[in-house]
Structure formats: structure tokens, C-alpha cells
Amino acid sequence: MLSRQMATFKADGRVMQTAEGHVTTNEGVEAWREAASVLDTQWKLPALRWSETLALAAEAHCNDQGPSGGIGHQGTDGSSTVDRVKRYGGVG
């Protein structure tokens, strides 16, 4: 992905062309090269998998927070993320 993005930088190395227009960066293409270099040295992790348990816990939290405009990880009942995951059968 980073190499595809690097190819979209214009000759000045600071402006990246996107489907929506262009983005001017402070760091330029060198930051993308540095990020790609660091990522190439990292351990590869397996792809993420869908978790119905996490989805249910997240949906419940959204339904709890939404009406009150709440933000954060704690539910209005004082529950934590782990508490909500356990409610739906997760181990937490």
C-alpha cells in the first residue's frame, strides 16, 4: 500500500495525488519511504478475523453511549470493554 501511495507523489515530493484531488504533506515522500522501511523490518501478523462477540459488545456500547452523547470506553453502567465482551461469551 505504501509503495502505491509513494508512486502518487509529484516531482516535488510533497504533493500526493489522490482520487479526490491532492494532498500537500509537510513530510513528503521521504516519510513514506521511512515508514515502509521500518514496516519491512517488523514481524508479520496474521490478518484480522471478524469476531461476532466483539461486534455485539461494540454495538451494545454504541447503543449505550449514543443516546447520551457519551464518549470513552466506560459504559453508563460502569462496565469496561472486558465486561461487555464477557457478556457476549468472550473471555476478555
Beta strands, then each sheet from edge to edge (+ up, - down):
strand 1: 15-18
strand 2: 21-24
sheet 1: 1+ 2-
end
